[in-house]
């Protein structure tokens, strides 16, 4: 009985000690107190985010991020982050949110939380010009003789391996490397997100590539947040509703996705 009472006393003391530790504040409060909104993105995914000739990160996501910071009344801090380290950067609090055209997937949702989708895209194909008469659909590429490129760790890579398992897959660190592999005739096709491919063919592949622009996947994009921040998620979803209702979202979409004037200012 004495041992039981001692153990009970220890357990109650531990429980009291744990209950006295204040719960971690939602990151929304931290952002306001800090006076900064820290955003992780990889500026290589046009037109979502890219570096201009002055070294500034520009694009659809940075423009939305600026509006987000303005609504919060804080300073915007953009952090250029390699794609393979972007979720670890968020989890270790190097930023408050990922805004980098990230597809919401079950696997990623096990580690981080997402806002409601702010855009839905799909995988498409940039095809080597010489294959135009032979390849009419992504399905026609599912043969061992074809080499398919995409970017490491992306849904483009997942889709290429899933839907074209018989083809030879080539993985690249950046989108540009994958596209140039096809332009240079070292690969037959590049599988990637429709918005990027639509811009890439005009920037790098005009006359050398064919754009099979019918998406063969359906992928919602979301803003990634550390788990345990429901107030921040609620605020982000409300912000998204507001900018869509007041026309701001449509203006930015027209600027970055329906117009290519910005291409002359990027590297």
PyMOL commands that set and color helices and strands:
alter all, ss='L'
color gray80, all
select helices_A, chain A and resi 2-19+27-34+60-72+83-91+106-109+129-131+138-141+155-163+175-183+194-203+230-245+248-257+261-265
alter helices_A, ss='H'
color red, helices_A
select strands_A, chain A and resi 36-41+44-45+49-51+57-58+75-80+97-103+113-114+119-121+123-128+147-151+168-172+189-193+209-212+219-225
alter strands_A, ss='S'
color yellow, strands_A
deselect
rebuild
show_as cartoon
